[in-house]
């Protein structure tokens, strides 16, 4: 069980907007705006994962072009829903420690020497 100090440290690394206050204090079985957006975002994430495979494996050029357009539109829809949820305080991110970011940057910058071009 996290201590109060650990909880405060985790909260201080949280990147979020304050909630808009539009949500009920007690959640009933009915869906609210956050639920609808969360469901839509989850669906878009599933669709983009599946469409990425379908686009990559399309053998017919017109099918490829059509599915690529759908994939692009689905990515845009997911981005819009994410931004709306974040703006309303319904989507939170956690900031990574600077040391871990620097370690990852150093690790992956070394890979560029392995590129053939």
Buried (B, 14 or more C-beta within 10 A) or exposed (E): EEEEEEEEEEEEEEEEEEEEEEBEEEEEEEEBBBEEBBEBBEBBBEBBEEBBEBBEEBEEEEEBEEBBEBBEEBBEBBEBBBEBBBEBBBBEEEEEEEEEEEEEEEEEEEEEEEEEE
